[in-house]
Amino acid sequence: MWSNSTSGINTLLAKYSAVDFGIGLDDGNILCAKVGVGGDNNTKDLIWIGNPVNKSVVISNECKASYHIGISSRVYNNLLDDVKYGKKKDYMGIEREVDMWQSYYVTYNGKQEVFYKTSWHWTVY
């Protein structure tokens, strides 16, 4: 439904401006705290703290159409092959296994680090 350009939802959304977004992922230890001023536990917010949170934000800022998803090298190195490699036909029409992810550089904490982004997607039914 979502991938069909003639679906009703796309027609309804056409009057609004396009949304560009990035999703960044990293892996590591983080701290989650419920903080806020006064009140009870229901009026406090969850705050996530740690390097993986910060690096995910930096990576997501580098992800724009059509490469909406970015991952750190730590995440990339832990991916299973079925979400790392896909099939694509080459110029001769022969189906080849290719890496779905392209490497890029991002500056994080004053250092150049490799991260990966992709334009591959799966249709959800």
MIKEMI-728218 format. One record per atom (N, C-alpha, C, O, CB): x, y, z. Coordinates in steps of 0.05 Angstrom, whole numbers, plus 5000, padded with zeros to 4 digits. Glycine has a CB too. Layout:
N
atom xx->X; yy->Y; zz->Z;
...
END
This chain:
125
atom xx->5016; yy->4976; zz->5000;
atom xx->5000; yy->5000; zz->5000;
atom xx->5017; yy->5025; zz->5000;
atom xx->5013; yy->5043; zz->4983;
atom xx->4981; yy->5000; zz->5024;
atom xx->5036; yy->5027; zz->5018;
atom xx->5052; yy->5052; zz->5021;
atom xx->5070; yy->5056; zz->4996;
atom xx->5075; yy->5079; zz->4989;
atom xx->5069; yy->5051; zz->5046;
atom xx->5079; yy->5034; zz->4984;
atom xx->5098; yy->5037; zz->4962;
atom xx->5083; yy->5043; zz->4936;
atom xx->5096; yy->5048; zz->4915;
atom xx->5114; yy->5012; zz->4959;
atom xx->5057; yy->5041; zz->4935;
atom xx->5041; yy->5046; zz->4911;
atom xx->5036; yy->5076; zz->4909;
atom xx->5022; yy->5088; zz->4926;
atom xx->5015; yy->5030; zz->4912;
atom xx->5047; yy->5088; zz->4888;
atom xx->5044; yy->5117; zz->4885;
atom xx->5015; yy->5126; zz->4879;
atom xx->5009; yy->5150; zz->4882;
atom xx->5062; yy->5127; zz->4863;
atom xx->4998; yy->5108; zz->4871;
atom xx->4970; yy->5115; zz->4866;
atom xx->4952; yy->5109; zz->4889;
atom xx->4927; yy->5112; zz->4887;
atom xx->4960; yy->5100; zz->4841;
atom xx->4963; yy->5101; zz->4912;
atom xx->4946; yy->5095; zz->4935;
atom xx->4933; yy->5121; zz->4945;
atom xx->4943; yy->5143; zz->4941;
atom xx->4962; yy->5081; zz->4957;
atom xx->4912; yy->5118; zz->4959;
atom xx->4897; yy->5141; zz->4969;
atom xx->4913; yy->5158; zz->4988;
atom xx->4909; yy->5183; zz->4988;
atom xx->4873; yy->5131; zz->4983;
atom xx->4930; yy->5146; zz->5004;
atom xx->4945; yy->5162; zz->5024;
atom xx->4964; yy->5182; zz->5010;
atom xx->4967; yy->5204; zz->5019;
atom xx->4961; yy->5144; zz->5043;
atom xx->4977; yy->5173; zz->4988;
atom xx->4995; yy->5191; zz->4974;
atom xx->4980; yy->5214; zz->4961;
atom xx->4991; yy->5236; zz->4960;
atom xx->5010; yy->5175; zz->4952;
atom xx->4956; yy->5210; zz->4952;
atom xx->4940; yy->5231; zz->4940;
atom xx->4933; yy->5251; zz->4962;
atom xx->4934; yy->5276; zz->4957;
atom xx->4914; yy->5220; zz->4928;
atom xx->4926; yy->5242; zz->4985;
atom xx->4919; yy->5260; zz->5007;
atom xx->4943; yy->5276; zz->5017;
atom xx->4941; yy->5299; zz->5024;
atom xx->4907; yy->5244; zz->5031;
atom xx->4967; yy->5263; zz->5018;
atom xx->4991; yy->5277; zz->5028;
atom xx->5003; yy->5295; zz->5007;
atom xx->5021; yy->5311; zz->5015;
atom xx->5011; yy->5256; zz->5036;
atom xx->4996; yy->5294; zz->4982;
atom xx->5008; yy->5310; zz->4961;
atom xx->5006; yy->5340; zz->4966;
atom xx->5023; yy->5355; zz->4957;
atom xx->4995; yy->5304; zz->4935;
atom xx->4986; yy->5349; zz->4981;
atom xx->4982; yy->5378; zz->4986;
atom xx->5002; yy->5389; zz->5007;
atom xx->5004; yy->5413; zz->5010;
atom xx->4954; yy->5384; zz->4994;
atom xx->5016; yy->5371; zz->5021;
atom xx->5035; yy->5380; zz->5042;
atom xx->5063; yy->5379; zz->5031;
atom xx->5069; yy->5366; zz->5011;
atom xx->5033; yy->5362; zz->5066;
atom xx->5081; yy->5395; zz->5043;
atom xx->5108; yy->5395; zz->5035;
atom xx->5122; yy->5368; zz->5041;
atom xx->5114; yy->5354; zz->5060;
atom xx->5124; yy->5418; zz->5048;
atom xx->5142; yy->5362; zz->5026;
atom xx->5157; yy->5337; zz->5030;
atom xx->5171; yy->5336; zz->5057;
atom xx->5180; yy->5357; zz->5067;
atom xx->5177; yy->5332; zz->5007;
atom xx->5173; yy->5313; zz->5068;
atom xx->5188; yy->5309; zz->5093;
atom xx->5213; yy->5294; zz->5087;
atom xx->5213; yy->5273; zz->5075;
atom xx->5170; yy->5294; zz->5114;
atom xx->5236; yy->5305; zz->5096;
atom xx->5261; yy->5292; zz->5093;
atom xx->5270; yy->5285; zz->5121;
atom xx->5269; yy->5301; zz->5139;
atom xx->5282; yy->5309; zz->5078;
atom xx->5280; yy->5261; zz->5125;
atom xx->5287; yy->5252; zz->5152;
atom xx->5311; yy->5234; zz->5151;
atom xx->5318; yy->5223; zz->5130;
atom xx->5264; yy->5238; zz->5166;
atom xx->5324; yy->5230; zz->5173;
atom xx->5346; yy->5211; zz->5176;
atom xx->5343; yy->5195; zz->5201;
atom xx->5335; yy->5206; zz->5222;
atom xx->5373; yy->5226; zz->5175;
atom xx->5351; yy->5170; zz->5200;
atom xx->5350; yy->5152; zz->5223;
atom xx->5379; yy->5143; zz->5228;
atom xx->5391; yy->5131; zz->5210;
atom xx->5331; yy->5128; zz->5219;
atom xx->5390; yy->5149; zz->5251;
atom xx->5417; yy->5141; zz->5258;
atom xx->5417; yy->5119; zz->5280;
atom xx->5401; yy->5121; zz->5299;
atom xx->5433; yy->5165; zz->5267;
atom xx->5434; yy->5099; zz->5277;
atom xx->5435; yy->5077; zz->5296;
atom xx->5464; yy->5073; zz->5305;
atom xx->5482; yy->5073; zz->5288;
atom xx->5424; yy->5051; zz->5285;
atom xx->5468; yy->5069; zz->5331;
atom xx->5494; yy->5061; zz->5342;
atom xx->5488; yy->5041; zz->5364;
atom xx->5465; yy->5036; zz->5371;
atom xx->5510; yy->5086; zz->5353;
atom xx->5509; yy->5029; zz->5374;
atom xx->5506; yy->5008; zz->5394;
atom xx->5525; yy->5013; zz->5417;
atom xx->5548; yy->5022; zz->5412;
atom xx->5512; yy->4979; zz->5382;
atom xx->5516; yy->5009; zz->5441;
atom xx->5533; yy->5013; zz->5464;
atom xx->5516; yy->5017; zz->5489;
atom xx->5492; yy->5014; zz->5489;
atom xx->5552; yy->5037; zz->5460;
atom xx->5530; yy->5023; zz->5511;
atom xx->5516; yy->5027; zz->5537;
atom xx->5505; yy->5055; zz->5539;
atom xx->5519; yy->5074; zz->5532;
atom xx->5536; yy->5021; zz->5560;
atom xx->5481; yy->5057; zz->5548;
atom xx->5468; yy->5082; zz->5553;
atom xx->5455; yy->5082; zz->5580;
atom xx->5450; yy->5061; zz->5592;
atom xx->5447; yy->5089; zz->5531;
atom xx->5449; yy->5106; zz->5590;
atom xx->5435; yy->5109; zz->5615;
atom xx->5408; yy->5122; zz->5610;
atom xx->5406; yy->5141; zz->5595;
atom xx->5452; yy->5127; zz->5635;
atom xx->5387; yy->5111; zz->5622;
atom xx->5361; yy->5122; zz->5620;
atom xx->5352; yy->5131; zz->5648;
atom xx->5353; yy->5116; zz->5667;
atom xx->5340; yy->5101; zz->5608;
atom xx->5344; yy->5156; zz->5650;
atom xx->5336; yy->5167; zz->5676;
atom xx->5309; yy->5181; zz->5673;
atom xx->5303; yy->5193; zz->5652;
atom xx->5357; yy->5187; zz->5687;
atom xx->5293; yy->5179; zz->5693;
atom xx->5267; yy->5193; zz->5694;
atom xx->5272; yy->5218; zz->5710;
atom xx->5276; yy->5217; zz->5735;
atom xx->5244; yy->5175; zz->5706;
atom xx->5271; yy->5241; zz->5697;
atom xx->5277; yy->5266; zz->5710;
atom xx->5255; yy->5287; zz->5706;
atom xx->5240; yy->5285; zz->5687;
atom xx->5304; yy->5277; zz->5701;
atom xx->5254; yy->5306; zz->5723;
atom xx->5235; yy->5328; zz->5721;
atom xx->5233; yy->5342; zz->5748;
atom xx->5244; yy->5333; zz->5768;
atom xx->5207; yy->5317; zz->5713;
atom xx->5220; yy->5365; zz->5748;
atom xx->5218; yy->5381; zz->5772;
atom xx->5191; yy->5376; zz->5785;
atom xx->5170; yy->5379; zz->5772;
atom xx->5222; yy->5411; zz->5766;
atom xx->5191; yy->5368; zz->5810;
atom xx->5167; yy->5364; zz->5826;
atom xx->5148; yy->5343; zz->5814;
atom xx->5155; yy->5329; zz->5795;
atom xx->5153; yy->5390; zz->5828;
atom xx->5125; yy->5342; zz->5826;
atom xx->5104; yy->5324; zz->5816;
atom xx->5111; yy->5295; zz->5822;
atom xx->5127; yy->5289; zz->5840;
atom xx->5101; yy->5327; zz->5787;
atom xx->5097; yy->5277; zz->5808;
atom xx->5102; yy->5249; zz->5813;
atom xx->5116; yy->5236; zz->5788;
atom xx->5123; yy->5251; zz->5769;
atom xx->5075; yy->5234; zz->5819;
atom xx->5119; yy->5210; zz->5788;
atom xx->5133; yy->5196; zz->5767;
atom xx->5119; yy->5199; zz->5740;
atom xx->5131; yy->5196; zz->5719;
atom xx->5136; yy->5167; zz->5773;
atom xx->5093; yy->5205; zz->5740;
atom xx->5078; yy->5208; zz->5715;
atom xx->5083; yy->5234; zz->5701;
atom xx->5077; yy->5237; zz->5677;
atom xx->5048; yy->5205; zz->5720;
atom xx->5094; yy->5254; zz->5715;
atom xx->5099; yy->5280; zz->5702;
atom xx->5129; yy->5284; zz->5695;
atom xx->5136; yy->5305; zz->5686;
atom xx->5091; yy->5302; zz->5721;
atom xx->5145; yy->5263; zz->5698;
atom xx->5173; yy->5265; zz->5692;
atom xx->5179; yy->5253; zz->5664;
atom xx->5164; yy->5235; zz->5655;
atom xx->5191; yy->5252; zz->5714;
atom xx->5200; yy->5262; zz->5652;
atom xx->5207; yy->5252; zz->5625;
atom xx->5230; yy->5232; zz->5627;
atom xx->5247; yy->5233; zz->5645;
atom xx->5215; yy->5276; zz->5607;
atom xx->5231; yy->5214; zz->5607;
atom xx->5254; yy->5196; zz->5604;
atom xx->5276; yy->5210; zz->5589;
atom xx->5270; yy->5221; zz->5567;
atom xx->5245; yy->5169; zz->5590;
atom xx->5300; yy->5210; zz->5599;
atom xx->5323; yy->5222; zz->5586;
atom xx->5343; yy->5200; zz->5581;
atom xx->5350; yy->5184; zz->5599;
atom xx->5336; yy->5245; zz->5604;
atom xx->5353; yy->5198; zz->5556;
atom xx->5373; yy->5178; zz->5548;
atom xx->5400; yy->5191; zz->5545;
atom xx->5402; yy->5211; zz->5530;
atom xx->5364; yy->5163; zz->5522;
atom xx->5420; yy->5181; zz->5558;
atom xx->5447; yy->5193; zz->5559;
atom xx->5468; yy->5173; zz->5551;
atom xx->5467; yy->5150; zz->5560;
atom xx->5452; yy->5205; zz->5587;
atom xx->5487; yy->5181; zz->5535;
atom xx->5510; yy->5164; zz->5528;
atom xx->5520; yy->5169; zz->5500;
atom xx->5506; yy->5181; zz->5484;
atom xx->5502; yy->5135; zz->5531;
atom xx->5544; yy->5159; zz->5495;
atom xx->5556; yy->5163; zz->5468;
atom xx->5539; yy->5151; zz->5446;
atom xx->5537; yy->5164; zz->5425;
atom xx->5583; yy->5150; zz->5468;
atom xx->5527; yy->5127; zz->5449;
atom xx->5510; yy->5117; zz->5427;
atom xx->5487; yy->5136; zz->5420;
atom xx->5480; yy->5138; zz->5396;
atom xx->5500; yy->5090; zz->5434;
atom xx->5476; yy->5149; zz->5439;
atom xx->5454; yy->5168; zz->5434;
atom xx->5464; yy->5191; zz->5418;
atom xx->5452; yy->5199; zz->5397;
atom xx->5441; yy->5178; zz->5461;
atom xx->5486; yy->5203; zz->5426;
atom xx->5498; yy->5226; zz->5413;
atom xx->5507; yy->5219; zz->5384;
atom xx->5502; yy->5234; zz->5366;
atom xx->5521; yy->5237; zz->5429;
atom xx->5521; yy->5196; zz->5382;
atom xx->5530; yy->5188; zz->5355;
atom xx->5507; yy->5182; zz->5336;
atom xx->5509; yy->5189; zz->5313;
atom xx->5549; yy->5163; zz->5357;
atom xx->5485; yy->5171; zz->5346;
atom xx->5462; yy->5166; zz->5330;
atom xx->5450; yy->5192; zz->5319;
atom xx->5442; yy->5192; zz->5296;
atom xx->5440; yy->5151; zz->5346;
atom xx->5450; yy->5212; zz->5335;
atom xx->5440; yy->5238; zz->5326;
atom xx->5458; yy->5250; zz->5304;
atom xx->5448; yy->5260; zz->5284;
atom xx->5438; yy->5258; zz->5349;
atom xx->5485; yy->5248; zz->5308;
atom xx->5503; yy->5258; zz->5288;
atom xx->5500; yy->5243; zz->5261;
atom xx->5500; yy->5255; zz->5240;
atom xx->5533; yy->5256; zz->5298;
atom xx->5498; yy->5217; zz->5263;
atom xx->5494; yy->5201; zz->5239;
atom xx->5467; yy->5207; zz->5225;
atom xx->5466; yy->5210; zz->5201;
atom xx->5495; yy->5171; zz->5246;
atom xx->5446; yy->5211; zz->5241;
atom xx->5420; yy->5217; zz->5229;
atom xx->5420; yy->5243; zz->5215;
atom xx->5405; yy->5247; zz->5195;
atom xx->5398; yy->5217; zz->5251;
atom xx->5436; yy->5263; zz->5224;
atom xx->5438; yy->5289; zz->5211;
atom xx->5451; yy->5286; zz->5183;
atom xx->5446; yy->5304; zz->5166;
atom xx->5454; yy->5308; zz->5228;
atom xx->5466; yy->5265; zz->5178;
atom xx->5479; yy->5261; zz->5153;
atom xx->5461; yy->5246; zz->5133;
atom xx->5468; yy->5243; zz->5110;
atom xx->5505; yy->5246; zz->5156;
atom xx->5439; yy->5236; zz->5142;
atom xx->5421; yy->5219; zz->5126;
atom xx->5398; yy->5235; zz->5115;
atom xx->5381; yy->5245; zz->5130;
atom xx->5410; yy->5195; zz->5142;
atom xx->5397; yy->5238; zz->5089;
atom xx->5376; yy->5252; zz->5075;
atom xx->5367; yy->5235; zz->5051;
atom xx->5379; yy->5214; zz->5046;
atom xx->5386; yy->5280; zz->5065;
atom xx->5346; yy->5243; zz->5038;
atom xx->5335; yy->5227; zz->5015;
atom xx->5357; yy->5223; zz->4995;
atom xx->5372; yy->5242; zz->4989;
atom xx->5311; yy->5242; zz->5002;
atom xx->5360; yy->5201; zz->4985;
atom xx->5345; yy->5176; zz->4989;
atom xx->5359; yy->5157; zz->5008;
atom xx->5350; yy->5134; zz->5010;
atom xx->5341; yy->5163; zz->4962;
atom xx->5379; yy->5167; zz->5021;
atom xx->5393; yy->5150; zz->5041;
atom xx->5384; yy->5158; zz->5069;
atom xx->5397; yy->5172; zz->5084;
atom xx->5424; yy->5155; zz->5039;
atom xx->5360; yy->5148; zz->5077;
atom xx->5348; yy->5156; zz->5102;
atom xx->5359; yy->5141; zz->5127;
atom xx->5356; yy->5152; zz->5149;
atom xx->5319; yy->5150; zz->5101;
atom xx->5372; yy->5119; zz->5123;
atom xx->5381; yy->5103; zz->5146;
atom xx->5412; yy->5102; zz->5147;
atom xx->5425; yy->5096; zz->5127;
atom xx->5370; yy->5074; zz->5145;
atom xx->5423; yy->5109; zz->5170;
atom xx->5452; yy->5108; zz->5174;
atom xx->5459; yy->5092; zz->5199;
atom xx->5444; yy->5093; zz->5219;
atom xx->5463; yy->5137; zz->5176;
atom xx->5481; yy->5078; zz->5198;
atom xx->5490; yy->5062; zz->5221;
atom xx->5519; yy->5066; zz->5226;
atom xx->5535; yy->5072; zz->5207;
atom xx->5483; yy->5032; zz->5215;
atom xx->5527; yy->5062; zz->5250;
atom xx->5555; yy->5064; zz->5257;
atom xx->5570; yy->5040; zz->5247;
atom xx->5558; yy->5020; zz->5240;
atom xx->5559; yy->5067; zz->5288;
atom xx->5597; yy->5041; zz->5247;
atom xx->5612; yy->5018; zz->5238;
atom xx->5609; yy->4995; zz->5257;
atom xx->5611; yy->4972; zz->5249;
atom xx->5642; yy->5025; zz->5236;
atom xx->5604; yy->5001; zz->5283;
atom xx->5599; yy->4979; zz->5302;
atom xx->5574; yy->4964; zz->5295;
atom xx->5573; yy->4939; zz->5296;
atom xx->5597; yy->4991; zz->5331;
atom xx->5553; yy->4978; zz->5288;
atom xx->5528; yy->4964; zz->5280;
atom xx->5532; yy->4949; zz->5254;
atom xx->5524; yy->4926; zz->5251;
atom xx->5505; yy->4985; zz->5277;
atom xx->5545; yy->4962; zz->5235;
atom xx->5550; yy->4949; zz->5209;
atom xx->5565; yy->4923; zz->5212;
atom xx->5558; yy->4903; zz->5200;
atom xx->5566; yy->4968; zz->5190;
atom xx->5586; yy->4923; zz->5229;
atom xx->5602; yy->4899; zz->5233;
atom xx->5587; yy->4876; zz->5247;
atom xx->5596; yy->4853; zz->5246;
atom xx->5627; yy->4906; zz->5249;
atom xx->5564; yy->4882; zz->5259;
atom xx->5548; yy->4862; zz->5273;
atom xx->5523; yy->4854; zz->5257;
atom xx->5507; yy->4838; zz->5267;
atom xx->5540; yy->4872; zz->5300;
atom xx->5519; yy->4865; zz->5233;
atom xx->5496; yy->4858; zz->5217;
atom xx->5498; yy->4830; zz->5207;
atom xx->5520; yy->4820; zz->5200;
atom xx->5493; yy->4878; zz->5194;
atom xx->5475; yy->4816; zz->5205;
atom xx->5474; yy->4790; zz->5191;
atom xx->5475; yy->4795; zz->5161;
atom xx->5468; yy->4817; zz->5152;
atom xx->5447; yy->4775; zz->5199;
atom xx->5484; yy->4775; zz->5147;
atom xx->5488; yy->4778; zz->5118;
atom xx->5463; yy->4785; zz->5103;
atom xx->5464; yy->4800; zz->5083;
atom xx->5500; yy->4753; zz->5107;
atom xx->5439; yy->4776; zz->5112;
atom xx->5415; yy->4781; zz->5097;
atom xx->5405; yy->4810; zz->5099;
atom xx->5387; yy->4818; zz->5085;
atom xx->5393; yy->4763; zz->5106;
atom xx->5416; yy->4826; zz->5118;
atom xx->5410; yy->4854; zz->5119;
atom xx->5435; yy->4871; zz->5112;
atom xx->5435; yy->4896; zz->5114;
atom xx->5400; yy->4862; zz->5147;
atom xx->5456; yy->4858; zz->5103;
atom xx->5480; yy->4871; zz->5095;
atom xx->5484; yy->4870; zz->5064;
atom xx->5493; yy->4888; zz->5052;
atom xx->5505; yy->4859; zz->5109;
atom xx->5476; yy->4847; zz->5053;
atom xx->5479; yy->4843; zz->5024;
atom xx->5452; yy->4837; zz->5011;
atom xx->5435; yy->4824; zz->5022;
atom xx->5498; yy->4819; zz->5019;
atom xx->5449; yy->4847; zz->4986;
atom xx->5425; yy->4842; zz->4971;
atom xx->5432; yy->4835; zz->4942;
atom xx->5455; yy->4835; zz->4935;
atom xx->5407; yy->4867; zz->4971;
atom xx->5412; yy->4828; zz->4927;
atom xx->5416; yy->4820; zz->4899;
atom xx->5409; yy->4844; zz->4881;
atom xx->5389; yy->4857; zz->4885;
atom xx->5398; yy->4795; zz->4892;
atom xx->5426; yy->4848; zz->4861;
atom xx->5422; yy->4870; zz->4842;
atom xx->5433; yy->4861; zz->4815;
atom xx->5454; yy->4848; zz->4814;
atom xx->5435; yy->4896; zz->4852;
atom xx->5419; yy->4868; zz->4794;
atom xx->5428; yy->4860; zz->4767;
atom xx->5450; yy->4880; zz->4758;
atom xx->5446; yy->4905; zz->4761;
atom xx->5405; yy->4859; zz->4747;
atom xx->5471; yy->4869; zz->4746;
atom xx->5492; yy->4887; zz->4736;
atom xx->5485; yy->4896; zz->4708;
atom xx->5463; yy->4890; zz->4698;
atom xx->5519; yy->4872; zz->4735;
atom xx->5503; yy->4910; zz->4694;
atom xx->5497; yy->4921; zz->4668;
atom xx->5491; yy->4900; zz->4647;
atom xx->5480; yy->4906; zz->4626;
atom xx->5520; yy->4939; zz->4659;
atom xx->5499; yy->4875; zz->4652;
atom xx->5494; yy->4853; zz->4633;
atom xx->5469; yy->4838; zz->4640;
atom xx->5462; yy->4818; zz->4627;
atom xx->5518; yy->4835; zz->4632;
atom xx->5455; yy->4846; zz->4661;
atom xx->5431; yy->4832; zz->4670;
atom xx->5436; yy->4808; zz->4687;
atom xx->5417; yy->4793; zz->4693;
atom xx->5416; yy->4824; zz->4646;
atom xx->5460; yy->4805; zz->4696;
atom xx->5467; yy->4782; zz->4714;
atom xx->5463; yy->4791; zz->4743;
atom xx->5473; yy->4811; zz->4751;
atom xx->5496; yy->4772; zz->4709;
atom xx->5448; yy->4775; zz->4758;
atom xx->5443; yy->4781; zz->4786;
atom xx->5468; yy->4776; zz->4803;
atom xx->5479; yy->4754; zz->4802;
atom xx->5419; yy->4765; zz->4797;
atom xx->5476; yy->4796; zz->4817;
atom xx->5500; yy->4795; zz->4834;
atom xx->5493; yy->4803; zz->4863;
atom xx->5474; yy->4817; zz->4868;
atom xx->5522; yy->4814; zz->4823;
atom xx->5509; yy->4792; zz->4881;
atom xx->5506; yy->4800; zz->4909;
atom xx->5522; yy->4825; zz->4914;
atom xx->5546; yy->4826; zz->4907;
atom xx->5515; yy->4777; zz->4929;
atom xx->5509; yy->4846; zz->4925;
atom xx->5522; yy->4871; zz->4929;
atom xx->5518; yy->4880; zz->4958;
atom xx->5498; yy->4872; zz->4971;
atom xx->5512; yy->4893; zz->4910;
atom xx->5536; yy->4897; zz->4968;
atom xx->5533; yy->4908; zz->4995;
atom xx->5511; yy->4930; zz->4993;
atom xx->5513; yy->4948; zz->4976;
atom xx->5560; yy->4920; zz->5005;
atom xx->5491; yy->4928; zz->5010;
atom xx->5469; yy->4948; zz->5010;
atom xx->5478; yy->4975; zz->5022;
atom xx->5465; yy->4995; zz->5018;
atom xx->5446; yy->4937; zz->5026;
atom xx->5500; yy->4975; zz->5036;
atom xx->5509; yy->4998; zz->5051;
atom xx->5533; yy->5011; zz->5038;
atom xx->5551; yy->4998; zz->5028;
atom xx->5516; yy->4990; zz->5080;
atom xx->5533; yy->5038; zz->5038;
atom xx->5556; yy->5053; zz->5027;
atom xx->5569; yy->5067; zz->5050;
atom xx->5556; yy->5079; zz->5067;
atom xx->5546; yy->5074; zz->5005;
atom xx->5596; yy->5067; zz->5050;
atom xx->5610; yy->5079; zz->5072;
atom xx->5614; yy->5109; zz->5067;
atom xx->5618; yy->5118; zz->5044;
atom xx->5638; yy->5065; zz->5076;
atom xx->5613; yy->5124; zz->5088;
atom xx->5617; yy->5153; zz->5088;
atom xx->5633; yy->5160; zz->5113;
atom xx->5637; yy->5143; zz->5131;
atom xx->5590; yy->5169; zz->5087;
atom xx->5641; yy->5185; zz->5115;
atom xx->5655; yy->5195; zz->5139;
atom xx->5638; yy->5216; zz->5153;
atom xx->5624; yy->5231; zz->5141;
atom xx->5682; yy->5206; zz->5132;
atom xx->5640; yy->5216; zz->5180;
atom xx->5627; yy->5236; zz->5196;
atom xx->5647; yy->5244; zz->5218;
atom xx->5663; yy->5228; zz->5227;
atom xx->5600; yy->5225; zz->5209;
atom xx->5646; yy->5269; zz->5226;
atom xx->5663; yy->5278; zz->5248;
atom xx->5648; yy->5275; zz->5274;
atom xx->5626; yy->5287; zz->5277;
atom xx->5672; yy->5308; zz->5243;
atom xx->5659; yy->5259; zz->5291;
atom xx->5646; yy->5255; zz->5317;
atom xx->5668; yy->5258; zz->5339;
atom xx->5688; yy->5244; zz->5338;
atom xx->5633; yy->5227; zz->5319;
atom xx->5663; yy->5275; zz->5358;
atom xx->5682; yy->5282; zz->5380;
atom xx->5709; yy->5289; zz->5368;
atom xx->5730; yy->5281; zz->5379;
atom xx->5685; yy->5258; zz->5399;
atom xx->5709; yy->5304; zz->5347;
atom xx->5734; yy->5314; zz->5335;
atom xx->5749; yy->5294; zz->5318;
atom xx->5772; yy->5300; zz->5309;
atom xx->5752; yy->5324; zz->5356;
atom xx->5738; yy->5270; zz->5314;
atom xx->5752; yy->5250; zz->5298;
atom xx->5734; yy->5242; zz->5274;
atom xx->5710; yy->5242; zz->5275;
atom xx->5758; yy->5225; zz->5315;
atom xx->5748; yy->5236; zz->5251;
atom xx->5734; yy->5225; zz->5228;
atom xx->5727; yy->5196; zz->5233;
atom xx->5745; yy->5180; zz->5239;
atom xx->5751; yy->5228; zz->5202;
atom xx->5702; yy->5188; zz->5231;
atom xx->5694; yy->5160; zz->5235;
atom xx->5678; yy->5151; zz->5211;
atom xx->5663; yy->5167; zz->5198;
atom xx->5678; yy->5157; zz->5261;
atom xx->5680; yy->5126; zz->5205;
atom xx->5665; yy->5113; zz->5183;
atom xx->5637; yy->5107; zz->5193;
atom xx->5633; yy->5097; zz->5215;
atom xx->5679; yy->5088; zz->5172;
atom xx->5617; yy->5114; zz->5177;
atom xx->5590; yy->5104; zz->5181;
atom xx->5579; yy->5095; zz->5155;
atom xx->5591; yy->5100; zz->5134;
atom xx->5572; yy->5126; zz->5195;
atom xx->5557; yy->5083; zz->5155;
atom xx->5545; yy->5071; zz->5131;
atom xx->5516; yy->5080; zz->5128;
atom xx->5502; yy->5083; zz->5148;
atom xx->5546; yy->5040; zz->5132;
atom xx->5508; yy->5085; zz->5103;
atom xx->5480; yy->5092; zz->5098;
atom xx->5470; yy->5076; zz->5074;
atom xx->5486; yy->5067; zz->5057;
atom xx->5476; yy->5122; zz->5094;
atom xx->5444; yy->5074; zz->5072;
atom xx->5432; yy->5058; zz->5051;
atom xx->5407; yy->5070; zz->5040;
atom xx->5393; yy->5085; zz->5054;
atom xx->5426; yy->5029; zz->5061;
atom xx->5401; yy->5064; zz->5015;
atom xx->5375; yy->5071; zz->5003;
atom xx->5358; yy->5047; zz->4999;
atom xx->5336; yy->5049; zz->4988;
atom xx->5380; yy->5086; zz->4976;
atom xx->5367; yy->5024; zz->5007;
atom xx->5352; yy->4999; zz->5004;
atom xx->5329; yy->4999; zz->5024;
atom xx->5331; yy->5012; zz->5045;
atom xx->5370; yy->4974; zz->5009;
atom xx->5307; yy->4986; zz->5017;
atom xx->5284; yy->4985; zz->5035;
atom xx->5268; yy->4959; zz->5030;
atom xx->5272; yy->4946; zz->5009;
atom xx->5266; yy->5010; zz->5031;
atom xx->5252; yy->4953; zz->5048;
atom xx->5234; yy->4930; zz->5046;
atom xx->5205; yy->4941; zz->5048;
atom xx->5200; yy->4958; zz->5064;
atom xx->5239; yy->4908; zz->5068;
atom xx->5187; yy->4930; zz->5032;
atom xx->5159; yy->4937; zz->5033;
atom xx->5146; yy->4921; zz->5056;
atom xx->5149; yy->4897; zz->5057;
atom xx->5145; yy->4932; zz->5006;
atom xx->5132; yy->4935; zz->5073;
atom xx->5118; yy->4923; zz->5096;
atom xx->5089; yy->4919; zz->5088;
atom xx->5076; yy->4938; zz->5079;
atom xx->5121; yy->4940; zz->5122;
atom xx->5079; yy->4895; zz->5091;
atom xx->5051; yy->4890; zz->5084;
atom xx->5034; yy->4887; zz->5108;
atom xx->5010; yy->4882; zz->5106;
atom xx->5049; yy->4864; zz->5067;
END
